[in-house]
Amino acid sequence: MKTEDGELVIGVDVGTSGVKVLLARADGSVLRTADASHGFATPRPLWAESDPGDWWDGVVAALSQLLEGIDRDRLRAIGLTGQMHGLVALDRHGRVVCPCIMWNDQRTGEECREIEEEVGVERLIERSGNRMLAGFTAPKVRWLRKHRPDVHKDMARVLLPKDYIRYRLSGVFATDVADASGTGMLDVGRRTWCGELVAAAGAEMEWLPEVVESAAVAGRVSAAGAAATGLPEGLPIVAGAGDQAAGAVGCGIVREGRISVTLGTSGVVFAHSETFQSDPGGRLHAFCHAVPGRWHLMGVMLSAAGSYQWLADKVFPGLSFRELDALAAKAPAGCEGLSFMPYLAGERCPHADPLARGGLVGLTLRHGREHIARAVLEGVAFGLRDSLELMRPLGIRASEVVATGGGVASPLWRSILADTLGCELTVPLTNQGGAHGAALLAAVGAGLQPNVEAACAGVLDGASRVVPDAAGSQTMERHYRKFRMLYPACREFFHEPD
């Protein structure tokens, strides 16, 4: 592939099941992408582990494909993003001492309780912006101290997944404030490591990498990194961000009033904030944003498009998503009183309850397949609205909602979501996820763009719009109020032993 003259940047995304790399011009326009897959292991119930060496092999392979035929003298910087929260433990020689304990690993429930008891929930939220969750990095370190003391005693460095790639590229130990927010060890308001939380995790301050803003240069490609990847030696490596903050940069969530809703396997509501603020109950995540000196609030539901996938796999096998949409479109808004609770994998926001379960409530003899299909779409939209409702008391106002993720390919679901949120949806023409955001941050770090806001100026060019229907919004409002009654009414049932 030939490209016209101009300066180029690269974004690298180390995902849960694969690596994606992206080549872009200085204005953020994407030239090409490449990817490589990797797996992860579940050696025991609740466990999820990955070999960091597989990520590195994937990055090397994907970059080789991406850079074929490119004038590498035009490259100005590379930015990094990836799955958050994972614990990559290294010894004093920089060697990995155990498989990465990943973001979706749930083994550390007891450690979370211990940290919250030691620090105090109120103080924990005050400092870190969050309650301690099993997915976070801090309880994983504590778990190793308790259950793998042989590994814990060899630990000399703690890195996040994308930052392991930085280390392999440059030999530098560094991270950014956005990704570090998800460790449970950062003072999110002050944007620096918190000694009290580091100690509660069973870690040492010297184990932790330098923490910088997301658009800062945090290393340069070493001779060894250049030999392995084909990147120019000395190429700046911009700090980057965790996947959610980088993805938000990629769709322009860099100012107040614009929020994003992601309809992926999980669902995410993401809002920019000019100041550090947290939900007093810890039901929302409060993290540093990839925009220097700014923060973000985030609500996460565990089964968004994953609920629709379950419906297709287990209830309507053989139907394509297009056929399932056509079926759901036959049911009226509100499904004539049928509601779906989308808690198939437990829930995180607003109900931090791993024992929450899904359900269809309100079934009558009148209800058919079409009602069930539409009820799932509506129930997920209601679950996303729950996060937005928690943000409103903190001053978050949604004048525009940017919708991304595989679920927005459904015109019906887009319409339901717009009516449920009561707000116009903006659907980007293309969405390259966190890799695009990492490339935009690289452009800022390389001096090709003056700031993150300017780098994002054109990301929604060509986007389509979905305007809510007034009558549909009234119907969704009524049924949303009924939906909110369901979890409190069923919680005791969920917590009864099977």
C-alpha positions as CSV (number, residue, x, y, z in Angstrom):
1,M,0.0,0.0,0.0
2,K,1.3,3.4,-0.9
3,T,0.6,6.5,1.2
4,E,1.1,10.1,0.3
5,D,3.8,12.1,2.0
6,G,3.3,13.1,5.6
7,E,4.1,12.3,9.2
8,L,2.7,9.0,10.7
9,V,1.8,7.7,14.1
10,I,1.0,4.2,15.4
11,G,-1.5,3.0,18.0
12,V,-1.1,-0.4,19.7
13,D,-4.0,-2.0,21.6
14,V,-3.2,-5.1,23.7
15,G,-6.7,-6.6,24.1
16,T,-8.1,-9.6,25.9
17,S,-8.0,-11.9,23.0
18,G,-5.7,-10.2,20.5
19,V,-3.5,-7.3,19.5
20,K,-4.5,-4.6,17.1
21,V,-2.1,-2.0,15.6
22,L,-3.2,1.0,13.6
23,L,-1.3,3.4,11.3
24,A,-2.7,7.0,11.1
25,R,-1.7,10.4,9.6
26,A,-1.1,13.3,11.9
27,D,-4.7,14.4,11.6
28,G,-5.9,11.0,12.9
29,S,-7.2,9.6,9.6
30,V,-6.5,5.9,9.5
31,L,-4.4,4.4,6.8
32,R,-4.3,0.7,7.7
33,T,-4.7,-1.7,10.6
34,A,-3.3,-5.2,11.4
35,D,-4.0,-7.6,14.2
36,A,-2.8,-10.9,15.8
37,S,-4.8,-13.1,18.1
38,H,-3.9,-14.7,21.4
39,G,-5.8,-16.6,24.0
40,F,-6.1,-16.7,27.8
41,A,-6.5,-19.5,30.2
42,T,-9.1,-20.3,32.9
43,P,-7.2,-22.9,34.9
44,R,-9.7,-22.8,37.8
45,P,-13.2,-21.4,38.3
46,L,-13.1,-17.6,38.6
47,W,-9.5,-17.5,37.3
48,A,-8.4,-15.8,34.0
49,E,-4.7,-15.7,33.1
50,S,-2.6,-14.8,30.1
51,D,1.1,-15.1,29.1
52,P,2.5,-11.7,28.5
53,G,5.0,-13.2,26.0
54,D,2.0,-14.0,23.8
55,W,1.1,-10.3,23.7
56,W,4.7,-9.4,22.7
57,D,4.7,-12.0,20.0
58,G,1.4,-10.6,18.7
59,V,2.7,-7.0,18.7
60,V,5.8,-8.1,16.8
61,A,3.8,-10.0,14.2
62,A,1.1,-7.2,13.8
63,L,3.7,-4.5,13.4
64,S,5.6,-6.5,10.8
65,Q,2.4,-6.6,8.7
66,L,1.5,-2.9,9.4
67,L,4.8,-1.5,8.4
68,E,5.2,-3.5,5.2
69,G,6.0,-1.0,2.4
70,I,6.0,2.1,4.7
71,D,8.7,4.7,4.7
72,R,9.7,4.3,8.4
73,D,11.4,7.7,8.4
74,R,7.9,9.2,8.4
75,L,7.0,7.6,11.8
76,R,6.9,10.1,14.6
77,A,5.6,8.3,17.6
78,I,3.8,5.2,18.9
79,G,1.1,5.2,21.5
80,L,-0.1,2.3,23.7
81,T,-3.4,1.1,25.1
82,G,-4.9,-2.2,26.3
83,Q,-6.9,-4.2,28.7
84,M,-6.9,-2.6,32.1
85,H,-6.2,-3.9,35.7
86,G,-4.1,-6.9,34.8
87,L,-1.1,-7.7,37.0
88,V,2.2,-8.3,35.2
89,A,4.7,-9.2,37.9
90,L,8.5,-9.1,37.1
91,D,11.5,-10.0,39.1
92,R,14.6,-7.8,39.5
93,H,15.9,-9.0,36.1
94,G,12.7,-8.0,34.3
95,R,11.5,-11.5,33.9
96,V,7.8,-12.4,34.2
97,V,7.4,-14.5,37.4
98,C,3.8,-15.7,36.9
99,P,1.0,-15.5,34.3
100,C,-0.8,-12.2,34.1
101,I,-3.8,-12.2,36.4
102,M,-6.3,-10.5,34.1
103,W,-9.1,-7.9,34.5
104,N,-11.8,-10.6,34.3
105,D,-10.2,-12.8,37.0
106,Q,-12.5,-12.9,40.1
107,R,-10.5,-14.9,42.6
108,T,-9.8,-11.9,44.9
109,G,-13.1,-11.3,46.6
110,E,-11.7,-12.0,50.1
111,E,-8.7,-9.7,49.4
112,C,-11.1,-6.9,48.4
113,R,-13.0,-7.2,51.6
114,E,-9.8,-7.1,53.6
115,I,-8.5,-4.0,51.9
116,E,-11.8,-2.2,52.4
117,E,-11.8,-3.1,56.1
118,E,-8.2,-2.0,56.6
119,V,-8.5,1.3,54.7
120,G,-12.2,2.0,55.2
121,V,-14.7,2.2,52.3
122,E,-15.2,6.0,52.7
123,R,-11.5,6.7,52.7
124,L,-10.9,4.3,49.9
125,I,-13.4,6.1,47.7
126,E,-12.0,9.5,48.8
127,R,-8.5,8.6,47.7
128,S,-8.9,6.1,44.8
129,G,-12.4,7.2,43.5
130,N,-13.6,3.6,43.7
131,R,-14.4,0.7,45.9
132,M,-12.0,-2.2,45.7
133,L,-13.1,-4.6,43.0
134,A,-11.9,-8.1,42.2
135,G,-10.8,-7.0,38.7
136,F,-8.4,-4.4,40.1
137,T,-4.7,-4.9,40.4
138,A,-4.2,-4.2,44.1
139,P,-6.1,-7.2,45.4
140,K,-4.2,-9.4,43.0
141,V,-0.9,-8.4,44.6
142,R,-2.4,-9.1,48.0
143,W,-3.6,-12.5,46.8
144,L,-0.1,-13.5,45.6
145,R,1.3,-12.5,49.0
146,K,-1.2,-14.8,50.7
147,H,-1.4,-17.7,48.3
148,R,1.8,-17.6,46.3
149,P,4.5,-16.2,48.7
150,D,7.2,-17.8,46.5
151,V,6.1,-15.5,43.6
152,H,5.5,-12.5,45.9
153,K,9.0,-12.6,47.3
154,D,10.5,-12.6,43.8
155,M,8.4,-9.5,42.7
156,A,10.4,-6.4,41.9
157,R,8.1,-4.7,39.4
158,V,4.3,-4.4,38.9
159,L,3.2,-3.4,35.4
160,L,-0.1,-3.2,33.5
161,P,-0.5,-5.1,30.2
162,K,0.2,-2.3,27.8
163,D,3.1,-1.1,29.9
164,Y,4.8,-4.5,29.6
165,I,4.9,-3.9,25.9
166,R,6.5,-0.5,26.6
167,Y,9.1,-2.2,28.7
168,R,9.8,-4.7,25.9
169,L,10.1,-1.9,23.3
170,S,12.2,0.4,25.4
171,G,13.4,-1.1,28.7
172,V,11.5,1.7,30.5
173,F,9.1,1.2,33.4
174,A,6.3,3.7,33.0
175,T,2.5,4.0,33.0
176,D,-0.1,6.7,32.5
177,V,-2.6,8.2,35.0
178,A,-5.7,6.8,33.3
179,D,-4.6,3.2,33.3
180,A,-3.0,3.5,36.8
181,S,-6.4,4.7,38.1
182,G,-7.6,1.1,37.6
183,T,-5.0,-0.5,39.9
184,G,-6.7,0.7,43.1
185,M,-3.4,2.1,44.2
186,L,-3.5,5.6,42.7
187,D,-4.6,8.8,44.5
188,V,-6.9,9.7,41.6
189,G,-7.5,13.3,42.7
190,R,-3.7,14.0,43.0
191,R,-2.8,11.8,40.0
192,T,0.0,10.0,41.9
193,W,0.6,6.8,43.7
194,C,-0.9,6.6,47.2
195,G,1.5,5.0,49.7
196,E,-1.4,4.0,52.0
197,L,-3.2,2.0,49.2
198,V,0.1,0.5,47.9
199,A,0.8,-0.8,51.4
200,A,-2.7,-2.2,51.8
201,A,-2.2,-4.1,48.5
202,G,1.0,-5.8,49.8
203,A,3.1,-3.9,47.3
204,E,6.2,-1.7,47.6
205,M,6.4,1.8,46.2
206,E,9.6,0.9,44.3
207,W,7.8,-1.8,42.4
208,L,5.5,0.7,40.7
209,P,6.4,2.4,37.4
210,E,6.7,6.1,36.9
211,V,3.2,7.6,36.3
212,V,2.8,10.4,33.7
213,E,0.0,12.0,31.7
214,S,-1.3,10.1,28.8
215,A,0.1,12.4,26.0
216,A,3.6,12.5,27.5
217,V,6.5,10.7,26.0
218,A,7.4,7.7,28.3
219,G,10.3,6.0,26.6
220,R,11.9,5.5,23.2
221,V,12.3,2.4,21.1
222,S,15.6,0.7,22.1
223,A,18.0,-1.0,19.8
224,A,16.6,-4.4,21.0
225,G,13.0,-3.1,20.5
226,A,13.9,-1.9,17.0
227,A,15.5,-5.2,16.0
228,A,12.5,-7.2,17.2
229,T,9.8,-5.0,15.6
230,G,11.2,-3.0,12.7
231,L,10.4,0.3,14.4
232,P,13.0,3.0,14.2
233,E,15.4,3.1,17.1
234,G,14.7,6.2,19.2
235,L,11.0,6.5,18.1
236,P,9.1,8.2,21.0
237,I,6.7,5.9,22.9
238,V,3.8,8.0,24.2
239,A,2.3,6.9,27.5
240,G,-1.2,6.2,26.2
241,A,-4.1,5.0,28.3
242,G,-6.2,2.1,29.4
243,D,-8.6,0.8,26.7
244,Q,-11.7,2.7,28.0
245,A,-10.0,6.1,28.2
246,A,-8.2,5.6,24.9
247,G,-11.5,4.5,23.2
248,A,-13.1,7.6,24.6
249,V,-10.4,9.8,23.0
250,G,-11.0,7.9,19.7
251,C,-14.6,9.0,19.7
252,G,-14.1,12.6,21.0
253,I,-15.2,12.3,24.6
254,V,-12.8,15.0,25.7
255,R,-15.2,17.7,26.8
256,E,-18.2,18.0,29.2
257,G,-21.7,17.4,27.7
258,R,-20.6,14.6,25.4
259,I,-20.7,11.1,26.8
260,S,-20.2,7.7,25.1
261,V,-22.2,4.5,25.4
262,T,-20.5,1.3,24.3
263,L,-22.6,-1.7,23.4
264,G,-20.0,-4.4,23.5
265,T,-20.1,-7.7,25.3
266,S,-20.1,-5.5,28.4
267,G,-21.7,-2.1,28.4
268,V,-19.9,1.1,29.3
269,V,-21.2,4.7,29.9
270,F,-18.3,7.1,29.9
271,A,-18.4,10.8,30.8
272,H,-15.7,13.5,30.8
273,S,-15.3,15.5,34.0
274,E,-13.4,18.8,34.5
275,T,-12.9,17.9,38.2
276,F,-12.3,14.9,40.3
277,Q,-15.6,13.7,41.8
278,S,-16.8,10.3,42.8
279,D,-20.1,8.6,43.6
280,P,-20.4,8.4,47.4
281,G,-21.5,4.8,47.2
282,G,-18.7,3.8,44.9
283,R,-21.1,2.6,42.3
284,L,-19.4,4.5,39.5
285,H,-15.7,4.4,38.6
286,A,-13.9,7.7,38.9
287,F,-10.6,7.6,37.0
288,C,-8.1,10.1,35.6
289,H,-8.9,10.8,31.9
290,A,-6.4,10.6,29.1
291,V,-6.9,14.4,28.7
292,P,-4.2,16.0,30.9
293,G,-5.6,17.4,34.2
294,R,-9.1,15.9,33.6
295,W,-11.0,13.0,34.9
296,H,-13.8,10.7,33.9
297,L,-16.7,8.8,35.4
298,M,-17.6,5.4,34.1
299,G,-20.4,2.9,34.7
300,V,-20.0,-0.7,33.6
301,M,-22.6,-3.3,33.1
302,L,-21.3,-6.9,32.6
303,S,-23.8,-8.3,30.0
304,A,-24.8,-5.8,27.3
305,A,-24.4,-7.2,23.8
306,G,-23.4,-10.3,25.7
307,S,-27.1,-10.7,26.7
308,Y,-28.2,-10.6,23.0
309,Q,-25.5,-13.1,22.2
310,W,-26.9,-15.4,24.9
311,L,-30.3,-15.0,23.4
312,A,-29.1,-15.9,19.9
313,D,-27.1,-18.9,21.1
314,K,-29.4,-20.4,23.7
315,V,-32.9,-19.3,23.0
316,F,-33.0,-18.7,19.2
317,P,-30.2,-20.9,17.8
318,G,-30.0,-20.7,14.1
319,L,-31.2,-17.1,13.8
320,S,-28.8,-14.4,12.7
321,F,-28.7,-11.1,14.5
322,R,-30.5,-9.5,11.5
323,E,-33.3,-12.1,11.8
324,L,-33.4,-11.6,15.5
325,D,-33.8,-7.8,15.0
326,A,-36.6,-8.4,12.6
327,L,-38.4,-10.6,15.1
328,A,-37.9,-8.0,17.9
329,A,-39.3,-5.3,15.7
330,K,-42.6,-7.0,15.6
331,A,-43.2,-6.3,19.4
332,P,-44.4,-2.9,20.6
333,A,-42.2,-0.6,22.7
334,G,-42.5,-1.7,26.3
335,C,-43.1,-5.3,25.2
336,E,-46.6,-5.2,26.7
337,G,-45.3,-5.3,30.2
338,L,-42.4,-7.8,29.8
339,S,-39.1,-6.8,31.3
340,F,-35.6,-8.4,31.1
341,M,-33.0,-8.1,33.9
342,P,-29.6,-8.2,32.1
343,Y,-27.6,-9.6,35.0
344,L,-26.5,-12.9,33.3
345,A,-22.9,-12.6,34.7
346,G,-23.8,-10.8,37.9
347,E,-23.6,-7.0,37.8
348,R,-21.1,-4.2,38.5
349,C,-23.1,-0.9,38.1
350,P,-25.3,0.1,39.7
351,H,-25.6,-3.2,41.6
352,A,-22.1,-4.4,42.6
353,D,-23.4,-7.9,43.0
354,P,-21.7,-11.0,41.5
355,L,-24.8,-13.0,42.6
356,A,-27.3,-10.9,40.6
357,R,-29.0,-13.0,37.9
358,G,-30.9,-12.4,34.7
359,G,-34.6,-12.8,34.4
360,L,-37.8,-12.3,32.3
361,V,-40.5,-10.7,34.5
362,G,-44.1,-10.1,33.5
363,L,-44.7,-13.0,31.2
364,T,-48.3,-13.7,30.2
365,L,-50.0,-16.0,27.7
366,R,-50.0,-13.1,25.2
367,H,-46.2,-12.9,25.1
368,G,-44.3,-14.6,22.2
369,R,-40.9,-14.8,20.8
370,E,-40.9,-11.3,19.5
371,H,-41.6,-9.9,22.9
372,I,-38.7,-11.8,24.5
373,A,-36.3,-10.6,21.8
374,R,-37.3,-7.0,22.2
375,A,-37.3,-7.2,26.0
376,V,-33.6,-8.1,26.0
377,L,-32.8,-5.1,23.9
378,E,-34.8,-2.8,26.2
379,G,-33.4,-4.4,29.4
380,V,-29.8,-3.7,28.3
381,A,-30.8,-0.1,27.4
382,F,-32.3,0.3,30.8
383,G,-29.2,-1.1,32.4
384,L,-27.1,1.5,30.6
385,R,-29.4,4.3,31.7
386,D,-28.9,3.2,35.3
387,S,-25.3,4.5,35.0
388,L,-26.3,7.8,33.4
389,E,-28.8,8.3,36.3
390,L,-26.0,7.9,38.8
391,M,-24.0,10.5,37.0
392,R,-26.7,13.2,37.0
393,P,-26.3,14.1,40.7
394,L,-22.6,14.7,40.0
395,G,-23.5,17.4,37.4
396,I,-23.1,15.3,34.3
397,R,-25.3,16.5,31.5
398,A,-25.6,14.5,28.3
399,S,-26.3,16.8,25.4
400,E,-24.8,14.3,23.0
401,V,-24.3,10.5,23.3
402,V,-21.7,8.8,21.1
403,A,-22.7,5.2,20.6
404,T,-20.1,2.5,19.7
405,G,-19.6,-1.2,19.9
406,G,-20.9,-4.2,18.0
407,G,-24.5,-3.7,19.3
408,V,-25.0,-0.3,17.5
409,A,-25.0,-2.2,14.2
410,S,-28.6,-2.9,15.0
411,P,-30.8,0.0,13.8
412,L,-33.6,-1.2,16.2
413,W,-31.3,-1.2,19.2
414,R,-30.0,2.3,18.3
415,S,-33.6,3.6,18.2
416,I,-34.4,1.9,21.6
417,L,-31.3,3.4,23.1
418,A,-32.0,6.9,21.9
419,D,-35.6,6.7,23.2
420,T,-34.4,5.2,26.6
421,L,-31.8,7.9,27.1
422,G,-34.0,10.6,25.7
423,C,-31.0,12.0,23.8
424,E,-29.8,12.1,20.3
425,L,-27.2,9.4,19.4
426,T,-24.2,10.0,17.3
427,V,-22.9,6.9,15.6
428,P,-19.3,7.3,14.2
429,L,-18.8,6.4,10.6
430,T,-16.1,4.0,11.7
431,N,-14.7,3.2,15.1
432,Q,-11.3,1.7,15.5
433,G,-11.5,1.5,19.3
434,G,-8.6,2.1,21.7
435,A,-5.9,1.8,19.0
436,H,-7.2,5.0,17.3
437,G,-7.2,6.8,20.6
438,A,-3.7,5.7,21.3
439,A,-2.6,7.0,17.9
440,L,-4.2,10.3,18.5
441,L,-2.4,10.6,21.9
442,A,0.8,9.7,20.0
443,A,0.2,12.6,17.6
444,V,-0.1,15.0,20.6
445,G,3.0,13.5,22.3
446,A,5.0,13.9,19.0
447,G,4.0,17.6,18.7
448,L,1.9,17.0,15.6
449,Q,-1.2,18.2,17.4
450,P,-1.3,21.0,20.0
451,N,-3.5,19.1,22.5
452,V,-5.8,16.1,22.9
453,E,-8.9,18.2,22.1
454,A,-7.5,19.4,18.8
455,A,-6.4,15.9,17.9
456,C,-10.0,14.7,18.3
457,A,-11.6,17.5,16.3
458,G,-12.5,15.4,13.3
459,V,-13.2,12.0,14.8
460,L,-17.0,12.4,14.4
461,D,-16.9,13.7,10.8
462,G,-19.5,11.8,8.7
463,A,-21.2,10.3,11.8
464,S,-24.9,9.4,11.6
465,R,-27.5,10.7,14.0
466,V,-30.4,8.9,15.7
467,V,-33.1,11.3,17.1
468,P,-35.3,10.0,19.9
469,D,-39.0,9.6,19.2
470,A,-41.2,11.6,21.6
471,A,-43.8,8.9,22.0
472,G,-41.2,6.2,22.2
473,S,-39.3,8.1,24.9
474,Q,-42.5,8.5,27.0
475,T,-43.1,4.7,26.8
476,M,-39.5,3.9,27.7
477,E,-39.6,6.3,30.6
478,R,-42.6,4.5,32.0
479,H,-41.1,1.1,31.6
480,Y,-37.7,2.2,32.9
481,R,-39.4,3.2,36.2
482,K,-40.8,-0.3,36.5
483,F,-37.5,-1.9,35.6
484,R,-35.8,-0.1,38.5
485,M,-38.1,-2.0,40.9
486,L,-36.9,-5.4,39.8
487,Y,-33.4,-5.8,41.3
488,P,-34.4,-4.7,44.8
489,A,-37.4,-7.1,44.7
490,C,-35.3,-10.0,43.6
491,R,-32.1,-9.5,45.5
492,E,-32.9,-11.8,48.4
493,F,-33.9,-14.5,46.0
494,F,-30.6,-14.1,44.2
495,H,-28.6,-14.5,47.4
496,E,-30.4,-17.7,48.5
497,P,-28.1,-20.7,48.1
498,D,-28.8,-22.8,45.0
